[in-house]
Amino acid sequence: MNVLGVETSCDETAVAIVRDGRSILANMIASQIELHKRFGGVYPEMASRQHVLAITPALDQALAAAQFGWDQIDAIAATQGPGLAGSLVVGLNFAKGLALARGLPFIGINHLEGHIYTAWLARNPEEEAGVPHPEFPALILIVSGGHTELVLMHGHGEYELLGHTLDDAAGEAFDKVARLLGLPYPGGPHVQRVAAAGNPNAFDLPRAMLPGSYDFSFSGLKTAVLRIVEKYTPTASMGAAATRSPTVMRELPVADLAASFQQAVVDVLVAKTRQAAEEFKVRQVLIVGGVAANAPLRQQMAVAIGELGVTFHYPAPVLCTDNAAATAAAAYYHLQRGETSSLGIDVAPSLRLQGAGSR
């Protein structure tokens, strides 16, 4: 079954074609990063307008890349939520229009569920044999700019939310700290790049472990970084001498602070994931979402989960950020269960995982 997926939940306009939920035949992504850099984050109205301009070319490119005609597409899927309402509506309505015009089944997909299925996706048919199949129960750490959730997956469509962020998501914390350190948007890749030259033990930063809970909190860590930055930043009360005298002000050790912050985030994510993997005796651990592209997180998680003798996997970097292959892959498993959506469905900016009860 070939599913065409559409994704416009934030600032990537994406169209993809995926075969049997496993092999990517086309994966077109039009990024808006350069447009939003000057704002230090996504400007929602601009994102929505850009989706309108980019979505038809992305569709044409996807069909051309797969060398497909419409007679080879079996179903159409689009992200319904969560995300920015003005962005979601562009992709969802575009996909519903295609399904209506072509007489194809349509299904709206949860963006977080799409992230989960990237872990079982091959970038092309040739790589499919090397990508693991789902094994349940599976533990999934979803870490992105808007979400940090630890989910126990009992089977396809069967989710149990173990914990979530109580304030800032991990990716959001990376973006905010990057801004404090004078690094460009998006913050994650730039913090990792700068941190590579720093000492992760240079600063003793807090790690909110929240005993007895699988929830996360990164606001205190972000505030601790802010306080350190303020110590190195001249203020009006210090006078002009503060900007000239090295005895009054020292240069901000950006690399050390970035490395210390990154290590604090990784420590929390790894510790809670390992604890849950051990408690629930899972067969597979996955990390997905934009922050899953972070190399220290991947490396340290691999060691921690490997010590338990549990399978650990993460998507290719291109599949960590928003993409429509994720949407198409998740849709395949819904369609296999005979599930489709009405063309009357609307966007759901705060959509939660279906059936994701809390423990």
ZISUL-V180684 format. One record per pair of residues at least 12 apart in sequence whose ideal C-beta (glycine too) atoms are under 8 Angstrom apart, sorted by the first residue. I is the first residue (numbers start at 1). J is the second residue. D is the distance in Angstrom with one decimal. If there is no record, write none. Layout:
i = (I;I)
j = (J;J)
d = (D;D)
This chain:
i = (1;1;1;1;1;1;1;1;2;2;2;2;2;2;2;2;2;3;3;3;3;3;3;3;3;3;3;3;3;3;4;4;4;4;4;4;4;4;4;5;5;5;5;5;5;5;5;5;5;5;5;5;5;6;6;6;6;6;6;6;6;6;6;6;6;7;7;7;7;7;7;7;7;7;7;8;8;8;8;8;8;8;8;8;8;8;9;9;9;9;9;9;9;9;9;9;10;10;10;10;10;10;10;10;11;11;11;11;11;11;11;11;11;11;12;12;12;12;12;12;12;13;13;13;13;13;13;13;13;13;14;14;14;14;14;14;14;14;14;14;15;15;15;15;15;15;15;16;16;16;16;16;16;16;17;17;17;17;17;17;17;18;18;18;18;18;19;20;21;21;21;21;21;21;21;21;21;21;22;22;22;22;22;22;23;23;23;23;23;24;24;24;24;24;25;25;25;25;25;26;26;26;26;26;26;26;27;27;27;27;27;27;27;28;28;28;28;28;29;29;29;29;29;29;30;30;30;30;32;32;32;33;33;35;35;36;37;37;39;40;40;40;41;41;42;44;44;44;45;47;47;47;48;48;48;48;48;51;51;51;52;55;55;55;59;59;62;70;73;73;74;74;75;75;75;75;75;75;75;75;76;76;76;76;76;76;76;76;77;77;77;77;77;77;77;77;77;78;78;78;78;78;78;78;78;78;79;79;79;79;79;79;79;79;80;80;80;80;80;80;80;80;80;80;81;81;81;81;81;81;81;82;82;82;82;82;82;82;82;82;82;83;83;83;83;84;85;85;88;88;88;89;92;92;92;92;96;96;99;100;105;105;106;106;106;107;107;107;107;107;107;108;108;109;109;109;109;110;110;110;110;110;111;111;111;112;112;112;112;113;113;113;113;114;114;114;114;115;115;115;115;115;116;116;116;116;116;116;116;117;117;117;117;118;118;118;118;118;118;118;118;119;119;119;119;119;119;119;120;120;120;120;121;121;121;121;121;123;123;123;132;132;132;134;134;135;135;135;136;136;136;136;136;137;137;137;137;137;137;137;138;138;138;138;138;138;138;139;139;139;139;139;139;139;139;139;139;139;140;140;140;140;140;140;141;141;141;141;141;141;141;141;142;142;143;143;143;143;143;143;143;143;143;143;143;144;144;144;144;144;144;145;145;145;145;145;145;146;146;146;147;147;147;147;147;148;148;148;148;148;148;148;148;148;149;149;149;149;150;150;150;150;150;150;150;150;151;151;152;152;152;152;156;156;156;157;157;157;157;157;158;159;159;159;159;160;160;160;160;161;161;161;161;161;161;162;162;162;162;163;163;163;163;163;163;164;164;165;165;165;165;166;166;166;166;167;167;167;168;168;168;168;169;170;170;170;170;170;171;171;171;171;172;173;173;173;173;173;174;174;174;174;174;174;174;175;175;176;177;177;177;177;177;178;178;180;180;180;181;181;181;181;181;181;181;182;183;183;186;188;188;188;188;189;191;191;191;192;192;192;192;194;194;194;194;195;195;195;195;195;195;196;196;197;197;198;198;198;198;198;198;198;198;199;199;199;199;200;200;200;200;201;201;202;202;202;202;202;203;203;203;203;203;204;205;205;205;205;205;205;206;206;206;206;207;207;207;207;208;208;208;209;209;209;214;214;214;214;216;216;216;218;218;221;221;221;225;225;228;229;229;232;232;232;232;233;233;234;234;262;262;263;265;266;266;266;266;269;269;269;270;270;270;270;271;273;273;273;273;273;274;274;274;274;277;277;277;278;282;283;283;284;284;284;284;285;285;285;285;285;285;286;286;286;287;287;288;288;288;289;290;290;290;291;292;292;292;293;293;293;298;301)
j = (19;20;21;74;75;332;335;336;17;18;19;25;68;72;73;74;75;17;18;21;73;74;75;76;77;328;329;331;332;335;16;17;62;73;75;76;77;98;328;17;18;76;77;78;109;114;324;325;326;327;328;329;331;55;59;76;77;78;79;91;92;94;95;324;327;78;79;91;111;114;322;323;324;326;327;51;55;78;79;83;87;88;90;91;92;94;79;81;82;83;84;87;88;91;111;322;42;47;83;84;87;145;146;322;31;32;33;35;36;42;47;50;87;322;29;30;31;32;321;322;323;29;30;32;50;51;54;55;58;91;27;28;29;30;58;322;323;324;325;327;28;55;58;59;61;62;324;28;62;323;324;325;327;328;62;63;65;66;68;73;328;121;325;328;329;332;125;332;117;120;121;328;329;330;331;332;333;336;120;121;122;128;131;329;121;122;124;125;128;121;122;123;124;325;65;66;68;124;125;61;62;63;64;65;66;68;62;65;123;318;323;324;325;58;61;62;65;324;58;318;321;322;323;324;50;54;57;58;46;47;50;185;186;47;50;185;184;185;185;175;179;185;175;185;84;84;86;87;86;84;86;87;84;86;87;89;90;87;90;91;90;90;91;94;94;98;324;102;102;104;104;105;99;104;105;106;107;331;335;340;95;98;99;102;104;105;106;107;95;106;107;108;109;327;328;330;331;91;92;94;95;96;106;108;109;327;91;92;108;109;110;111;114;327;92;108;109;110;111;341;345;347;348;351;110;111;347;348;349;350;351;110;111;112;146;147;348;349;350;351;352;111;146;347;349;349;347;349;347;348;349;347;108;345;346;347;343;345;343;343;335;340;340;341;343;331;334;335;339;340;341;341;345;327;330;331;334;330;351;352;353;354;322;327;351;142;147;149;353;159;330;353;354;326;327;329;330;142;144;288;289;326;140;142;151;153;286;288;330;326;329;330;333;288;315;319;320;323;325;326;329;132;140;286;288;313;314;315;132;133;134;329;315;319;325;326;329;316;318;319;284;311;313;156;284;283;284;311;153;154;155;283;284;152;153;154;280;281;282;283;152;153;282;283;284;285;286;151;152;153;273;276;277;280;282;284;285;286;152;153;285;286;287;288;269;273;285;286;287;288;292;301;288;289;169;170;171;269;287;288;289;290;291;292;297;169;170;171;289;290;291;169;171;172;175;186;290;169;171;172;164;165;169;171;289;164;165;169;170;171;216;218;269;291;161;163;164;165;162;163;164;214;216;272;273;276;353;356;276;280;282;359;333;336;337;333;334;337;354;355;355;353;354;355;356;356;357;358;359;352;353;356;357;358;359;214;276;358;359;213;214;215;216;272;276;215;216;215;216;217;218;210;215;216;217;217;218;219;217;218;219;222;218;216;218;265;269;291;188;289;290;291;218;218;219;221;222;265;186;187;188;191;262;265;291;187;188;222;191;222;225;258;261;190;191;225;226;229;194;225;229;252;254;257;258;254;254;258;290;290;291;293;294;293;258;261;262;262;294;295;296;254;255;258;259;255;258;259;261;262;296;255;259;255;259;253;254;255;256;257;258;259;260;255;256;259;260;259;260;262;263;260;263;253;256;257;259;260;228;256;257;260;261;260;221;224;225;260;261;264;220;221;224;264;221;264;267;268;220;221;268;268;271;272;272;275;276;359;268;269;272;265;268;261;264;265;257;261;257;252;257;249;250;251;252;249;252;248;249;294;296;296;297;294;296;297;300;287;297;301;297;300;301;304;304;285;287;301;304;305;304;305;307;308;305;308;310;308;310;310;311;310;311;312;313;301;305;310;311;312;313;312;313;314;301;314;314;315;320;320;320;321;322;320;314;315;320;317;320;321;314;314)
d = (7.3;5.8;7.9;4.7;6.9;6.1;6.7;7.9;5.9;7.3;5.4;7.1;7.2;5.8;5.6;5.2;8.0;7.2;5.5;7.6;7.7;6.6;5.0;7.3;5.7;4.2;7.7;5.0;5.3;7.1;7.4;5.3;7.2;5.0;7.4;5.1;7.3;7.6;6.5;7.6;6.6;7.8;4.8;7.1;7.6;8.0;4.0;6.4;7.4;3.6;3.0;7.6;6.4;7.4;7.9;7.3;7.1;4.2;7.1;4.5;7.7;6.1;4.3;5.6;6.7;7.3;4.9;6.2;7.7;7.2;5.8;6.2;4.0;7.0;4.9;4.7;6.9;7.9;6.7;7.8;5.0;6.4;5.0;3.2;7.8;7.9;4.8;7.3;7.1;3.0;6.8;6.0;5.7;7.6;4.9;6.2;6.0;6.7;5.6;5.8;5.8;7.8;7.8;5.9;7.3;4.2;7.2;7.8;6.0;4.8;4.7;7.7;7.2;7.8;5.4;6.9;5.6;6.9;6.8;4.3;7.0;7.4;4.2;7.5;7.0;5.0;3.9;5.4;5.4;7.6;7.5;6.4;4.6;7.2;6.6;6.5;5.1;3.8;7.9;7.9;5.1;7.2;4.2;4.9;7.4;4.3;5.2;6.7;6.1;6.4;3.8;4.0;7.3;5.3;5.7;7.6;8.0;4.7;6.3;7.2;6.7;7.2;5.4;3.8;5.2;6.7;7.2;6.3;6.9;7.5;7.9;7.8;4.8;7.8;8.0;3.2;5.8;7.9;6.8;6.6;5.9;5.5;7.2;7.4;7.8;5.1;6.7;4.4;5.0;6.2;6.6;5.6;6.1;4.8;7.5;4.1;7.3;7.9;7.5;7.6;4.2;7.3;8.0;3.9;4.0;7.6;7.6;7.9;7.7;7.5;6.0;7.0;4.7;4.7;4.6;4.7;6.7;7.6;7.7;8.0;7.9;7.7;5.7;7.7;8.0;4.1;7.4;5.5;7.7;6.0;5.3;7.4;6.6;8.0;6.4;6.7;6.3;5.3;7.8;8.0;5.7;5.2;6.7;6.2;7.2;5.0;5.4;7.1;6.5;6.3;7.0;5.1;7.4;3.6;5.3;7.5;6.1;5.8;4.0;6.6;5.7;6.3;6.7;5.3;8.0;7.8;7.9;5.7;7.2;6.4;7.1;7.6;8.0;5.7;4.4;7.2;6.9;6.6;5.6;7.9;5.2;5.4;4.5;7.5;5.3;7.3;5.2;7.9;6.9;7.2;5.0;7.4;5.2;5.2;5.6;7.5;3.4;5.1;4.8;7.3;3.4;7.3;7.7;6.2;6.9;6.5;6.1;7.1;7.5;5.7;7.8;5.0;6.6;5.3;6.0;3.4;6.3;6.8;8.0;7.7;6.3;6.2;5.4;6.2;6.9;6.5;5.8;3.5;5.4;6.8;3.3;7.6;5.7;7.1;7.1;7.8;6.9;5.8;5.6;4.8;7.7;5.8;7.9;7.8;6.1;6.8;5.6;4.6;4.0;7.9;6.6;5.1;6.6;7.6;7.8;5.5;5.0;7.9;6.7;6.0;6.6;4.8;6.4;5.7;6.1;5.0;5.4;6.5;6.6;5.2;4.7;4.5;5.1;4.9;5.0;5.4;7.5;7.5;5.5;7.7;5.8;6.5;7.8;7.8;7.4;5.7;6.3;7.0;5.6;7.9;4.7;6.1;7.6;3.4;4.7;7.1;4.7;5.6;7.0;4.3;5.1;5.9;5.3;7.1;7.4;7.0;7.0;5.8;7.2;5.9;4.0;4.5;7.3;5.6;4.0;4.2;7.2;7.4;7.1;4.7;7.0;7.9;7.6;4.2;5.5;5.5;6.4;5.3;6.6;6.5;5.7;7.2;6.6;6.0;6.0;7.4;5.3;5.6;7.2;7.4;7.2;6.5;5.3;7.3;7.2;4.2;4.3;6.5;6.3;5.9;5.2;6.6;7.6;6.0;6.5;5.4;6.3;7.5;4.9;6.4;7.7;4.5;5.9;6.6;4.2;7.2;6.3;7.4;5.9;7.5;6.8;5.6;5.2;6.6;4.4;7.3;4.8;7.3;8.0;5.8;7.8;4.7;7.6;6.3;6.4;5.0;7.6;7.2;4.6;7.4;7.7;7.9;5.7;5.0;7.5;4.7;6.5;6.6;6.5;7.6;4.6;7.3;3.7;5.9;7.7;6.5;7.7;4.9;3.5;4.5;6.2;6.2;3.6;5.6;6.5;7.5;5.8;5.5;7.1;6.9;7.6;7.4;5.4;8.0;6.7;6.6;4.1;4.6;4.7;7.7;5.0;7.6;7.9;8.0;6.4;7.1;4.6;7.6;4.5;4.5;7.4;5.0;8.0;6.3;6.7;5.8;6.8;6.7;7.3;5.8;7.3;7.8;4.7;7.9;7.2;7.1;7.2;6.8;6.7;6.4;6.1;4.6;7.3;5.5;4.1;6.6;5.8;7.7;6.1;8.0;7.0;4.5;6.8;4.9;7.3;4.3;5.7;8.0;5.6;6.3;2.9;4.4;6.5;6.8;7.9;6.1;6.9;7.1;4.5;6.8;6.8;8.0;5.4;6.8;4.8;5.5;6.6;4.0;7.9;4.4;5.1;6.1;7.4;7.3;6.2;5.7;6.7;5.0;6.1;7.2;5.2;4.9;7.7;4.1;7.9;6.5;5.2;6.6;7.9;4.4;4.4;5.4;8.0;7.4;6.9;3.9;7.2;5.4;6.5;6.1;5.2;7.5;5.3;5.5;5.3;5.9;5.9;5.0;7.3;8.0;7.2;7.4;5.1;6.5;6.0;7.2;7.8;7.7;7.8;6.3;6.2;7.2;6.5;7.6;5.0;7.0;5.9;6.6;5.7;6.5;7.2;5.9;5.3;4.5;7.9;6.6;4.1;3.9;7.7;4.7;7.8;7.9;7.7;4.5;7.9;7.4;7.7;3.3;4.3;7.2;5.6;3.2;7.3;7.8;5.0;5.9;7.4;4.3;5.6;7.0;3.7;7.0;7.6;6.7;3.6;7.2;6.8;5.3;6.3;6.6;6.0;3.9;7.9;7.9;5.9;5.2;7.0;5.3;6.3;4.4;5.2;5.7;5.5;7.1;7.4;5.3;5.4;5.3;5.6;6.9;6.7;6.6;6.6;7.6;5.6;7.6;5.8;7.9;6.5;7.8;7.1;6.8;7.8;6.9;5.5;7.0;6.5;5.5;6.2;6.4;7.5;6.7;6.0;7.2;4.1;7.9;7.4;7.7;5.4;7.4;6.3;7.2;7.8;7.4;5.4;5.0;5.6;7.9;6.3;7.4;7.4;5.2;5.3;5.0;8.0;6.5;7.5;6.5;7.4;7.3;4.5;6.5;8.0;7.0;6.1;5.8;5.7;5.9;6.3;6.8;6.6;6.9;4.6;7.7;6.9;7.6;4.8;5.6;7.1;4.9;7.6;7.7;5.6;6.6;6.0;4.9;7.0;6.0;6.9;6.3;5.5;5.2;7.8;7.8;5.2;6.7;4.7;4.6;4.1;7.2;5.7;7.9)
